[in-house]
Amino acid sequence: MFRIPGSPLLAAAAIAGTALFSSPSVAENPVTLVPYTARYSLHLLETRVGDIASVDGGMDISVIRGCEAWTSQNHLTMTGGAAENPSIEVDAESMIREDIEGRWMEFESTVRVGGELTETIRGRAELDADGQGTATFKKPREVSFPLPKGTSFPISATRESIRQIWQDGAKLVTYLMFDGESPSPMRGTDILAGQPEPIQGGIDDPDNLVQGDLRRVVTTLFEFSETDSEPETTYIVDMLPNGVATRLTVDMGFMVVESRLIDIAAVPAPKC
């Protein structure tokens, strides 16, 4: 369900789509997801290598519905401090534009370290009815890769996982998700596990989006071809059925970082 844009230290979270294309209130349908903009804090929970002493930063997320596609934009800024070295500033931005029906997706991401551009990814992917398709990258080089049967894009994968967990009562959801961060899709597993942390006060929420059936979802992402390996990334997310995460921890193997919701606002859907 979640993925962070590639970088030497981390990556950007994501995303909500919607199963309903009218605009009922959350109270009328507990699994209706809403377009929104949100801001999160970011800090270090745990380090497993000796030279990382601190991590601080923030993350901005916007999920906007258009008449033909959803657009999700993520901007992460982070400063990592080392015990005996100067701090490192990382700036990662990503954007996906996904067809309402989940048949095509445009994607782009950049990573800057210390103000220097270190990575740019840009391309487009298309799927047929059974999830097979092609991903065509324009950057960092022009190349195309096949996508296997059953592949879905991030907004569609998130929408389906939330539908199964909150509406159907599923405890485990598996999927293939392609987000443009690597040539092949990721094998994703979402497990309903543990108790979410109670929602903290002080969140700026003028549209009352932070309410509802809060649950804790553990997401693990594996490389498509590595069936027996350790997960590339593990996310623990306290999430509402409208797609809003109030708390997110990301285990990247060498460190664990945490994001907490600071403020959030609804974005009106267009009149199509």
C-alpha positions in Angstrom: 0.0 0.0 0.0 2.9 2.4 0.7 6.1 3.2 -0.9 8.7 6.0 -0.5 10.6 7.6 -3.4 14.1 6.1 -3.8 17.0 7.9 -2.1 20.1 6.9 -0.2 18.3 7.4 3.1 14.6 7.1 2.5 11.8 7.6 0.3 7.6 9.3 0.3 4.4 7.8 1.3 1.4 7.4 -0.3 -1.6 7.4 -1.3 -5.2 7.1 -1.4 -7.7 6.6 -4.2 -11.4 6.2 -4.1 -13.8 3.4 -4.7 -16.7 5.8 -5.2 -16.7 8.6 -7.7 -19.6 10.6 -6.3 -18.9 12.7 -3.2 -20.8 11.3 -0.2 -19.6 12.2 3.3 -17.4 9.9 5.2 -20.2 9.3 7.7 -22.5 8.0 4.9 -19.9 5.5 3.7 -17.0 4.6 6.0 -14.7 3.5 3.2 -15.1 6.5 1.0 -11.7 8.1 0.5 -11.2 11.8 0.2 -8.8 14.1 -1.7 -6.6 16.0 0.7 -3.4 17.8 1.4 -1.4 17.0 4.5 1.8 17.8 6.3 3.8 15.4 8.5 6.8 15.7 10.8 9.7 13.3 10.5 12.2 12.0 13.0 14.5 9.1 13.8 13.2 6.3 16.0 16.1 3.8 15.7 19.4 3.5 13.9 21.3 0.3 13.1 24.5 1.8 11.8 27.0 3.7 13.9 27.3 6.9 11.9 23.6 8.1 11.9 23.0 10.2 15.0 19.8 12.1 14.1 17.1 12.5 11.4 14.7 15.4 11.3 12.5 16.8 8.6 9.0 16.8 7.2 6.8 15.4 4.4 4.0 17.0 2.4 1.4 14.9 0.6 -1.4 15.9 -1.7 -3.9 13.6 -3.3 -6.1 15.4 -5.9 -8.9 14.0 -8.0 -9.3 15.2 -11.5 -12.0 14.3 -14.0 -9.8 11.7 -15.8 -7.1 10.9 -13.3 -5.9 11.1 -9.7 -2.7 13.0 -9.0 -0.6 12.3 -5.9 2.4 14.5 -5.1 4.8 13.9 -2.2 7.7 16.2 -1.0 10.0 15.0 1.6 12.8 17.0 3.2 15.2 15.5 5.7 18.4 16.4 7.5 20.5 13.4 8.7 23.2 14.1 11.3 26.3 11.9 11.7 28.4 11.6 14.8 31.6 12.8 13.3 30.5 14.1 9.9 28.6 17.2 8.6 24.8 16.8 8.3 23.3 15.7 5.0 20.2 17.3 3.5 18.0 15.1 1.4 15.1 16.5 -0.7 12.9 13.9 -2.5 9.9 14.7 -4.6 7.5 12.3 -6.5 4.4 12.6 -8.5 2.1 10.0 -10.0 -0.9 10.7 -12.2 -3.1 7.6 -12.4 -6.1 7.0 -14.6 -9.4 6.8 -12.7 -9.9 3.2 -14.0 -6.3 2.3 -13.1 -5.3 1.5 -16.8 -2.4 4.0 -17.1 0.0 6.0 -14.9 2.5 8.8 -15.4 5.3 9.0 -12.9 8.2 11.2 -12.0 10.6 11.5 -9.0 13.7 13.4 -8.2 16.2 13.2 -5.3 18.7 15.9 -4.3 21.4 15.3 -1.7 23.1 18.4 -0.4 21.4 20.4 -3.1 22.8 18.3 -5.9 20.4 16.4 -8.1 21.4 12.7 -7.8 18.4 10.9 -9.3 15.6 11.6 -11.8 13.0 9.0 -12.8 10.3 9.7 -15.4 8.0 7.6 -17.5 4.6 6.1 -18.2 3.0 2.7 -17.7 -0.1 1.1 -19.2 -2.1 -2.0 -18.3 -4.6 -4.1 -20.1 -7.7 -5.6 -18.4 -5.8 -8.5 -16.7 -3.0 -6.3 -15.3 -0.4 -7.1 -17.9 1.3 -4.2 -19.5 4.4 -2.2 -20.2 6.4 0.4 -18.3 8.3 2.9 -20.5 11.0 5.0 -18.8 12.2 8.3 -20.3 14.7 8.9 -17.5 17.3 8.1 -16.3 17.5 6.3 -19.7 15.0 5.3 -22.3 14.0 1.7 -21.8 10.8 -0.4 -21.6 9.9 -3.3 -19.3 7.0 -5.7 -19.4 4.6 -5.7 -16.4 3.3 -9.2 -15.3 -0.3 -10.2 -15.1 -2.0 -8.9 -12.0 -0.1 -5.7 -11.7 -1.8 -2.6 -10.3 -0.8 1.0 -9.8 -0.4 2.7 -6.3 -3.8 4.4 -6.1 -5.7 1.3 -7.3 -3.7 -1.0 -5.0 -4.4 1.3 -2.0 -8.0 1.6 -2.8 -8.5 -2.2 -3.1 -6.6 -2.9 0.1 -8.6 -0.4 2.1 -11.8 -1.8 0.6 -10.9 -5.4 1.6 -9.7 -4.5 5.1 -12.5 -2.0 6.2 -15.4 -3.2 4.1 -14.8 -7.0 3.7 -13.1 -7.6 7.1 -9.9 -9.0 5.5 -6.9 -9.4 7.8 -4.4 -10.0 5.0 -4.2 -8.5 1.5 -1.6 -9.3 -1.2 -0.9 -7.6 -4.5 1.6 -6.6 -7.2 2.2 -2.8 -7.3 4.2 -0.8 -9.8 5.0 2.8 -8.9 7.8 3.7 -11.2 10.6 3.6 -8.6 12.1 0.4 -10.1 11.7 -1.5 -13.4 9.5 -4.3 -11.9 6.5 -4.2 -9.6 6.8 -4.9 -5.9 5.1 -7.8 -4.1 3.1 -6.1 -1.4 1.5 -7.6 1.7 -0.9 -5.6 4.0 -1.6 -7.2 7.4 -4.0 -5.9 10.0 -1.9 -6.2 13.2 -1.7 -4.6 16.6 -3.5 -1.6 18.1 -3.1 1.9 16.6 -1.8 4.7 18.8 -4.6 7.0 19.9 -4.9 10.1 17.8 -3.0 12.9 19.4 -4.4 16.3 20.0 -3.1 19.4 18.2 -3.7 18.2 14.6 -4.9 21.1 12.5 -8.0 19.5 10.9 -10.6 22.1 9.8 -12.5 19.7 7.7 -12.8 16.9 10.3 -11.0 14.3 8.2 -9.2 12.8 11.2 -12.1 10.6 12.5 -13.4 7.1 12.0 -12.3 3.5 12.5 -8.5 3.9 13.0 -6.6 0.6 12.3 -3.0 -0.4 12.2 -1.8 -1.9 8.9 1.7 -3.4 8.5 2.9 -3.2 4.9 5.9 -5.2 3.6 7.3 -4.7 0.1 9.5 -7.3 -1.6 11.3 -7.1 -4.9 9.3 -9.0 -7.5 12.0 -11.6 -8.3 13.1 -12.1 -4.7 10.6 -14.5 -3.2 12.6 -15.6 -0.2 14.5 -12.4 0.7 14.0 -9.9 3.5 11.5 -7.1 2.6 12.9 -4.1 1.0 10.9 -1.8 3.3 8.3 -2.3 6.1 5.7 0.3 6.9 3.6 0.4 10.0 0.6 2.7 9.4 -2.2 3.9 11.7 -4.8 4.6 9.0 -8.4 5.8 8.7 -10.8 4.4 6.2 -10.7 7.7 4.2 -7.1 7.0 3.4 -5.5 9.4 5.9 -2.5 8.1 7.9 -2.1 9.7 11.3 1.2 8.0 12.1 3.7 6.1 9.9 6.9 4.3 10.7 9.2 3.1 8.0 11.8 0.4 8.6 14.5 0.6 5.9 16.8 -2.0 7.4 19.5 0.4 8.6 17.2 2.8 10.4 13.6 3.3 11.4 11.9 6.7 10.9 8.5 8.0 12.1 6.1 10.5 10.6 3.2 12.1 12.5 0.3 14.1 11.0 0.5 17.8 11.7 -2.2 19.3 9.6 -4.7 18.2 6.9 -7.3 19.8 4.7 -9.8 18.4 2.2 -9.5 19.2 -1.5 -12.9 19.5 -3.3 -13.5 17.1 -6.2 -14.1 18.8 -9.6 -17.5 19.0 -11.3 -16.9 16.8 -14.3 
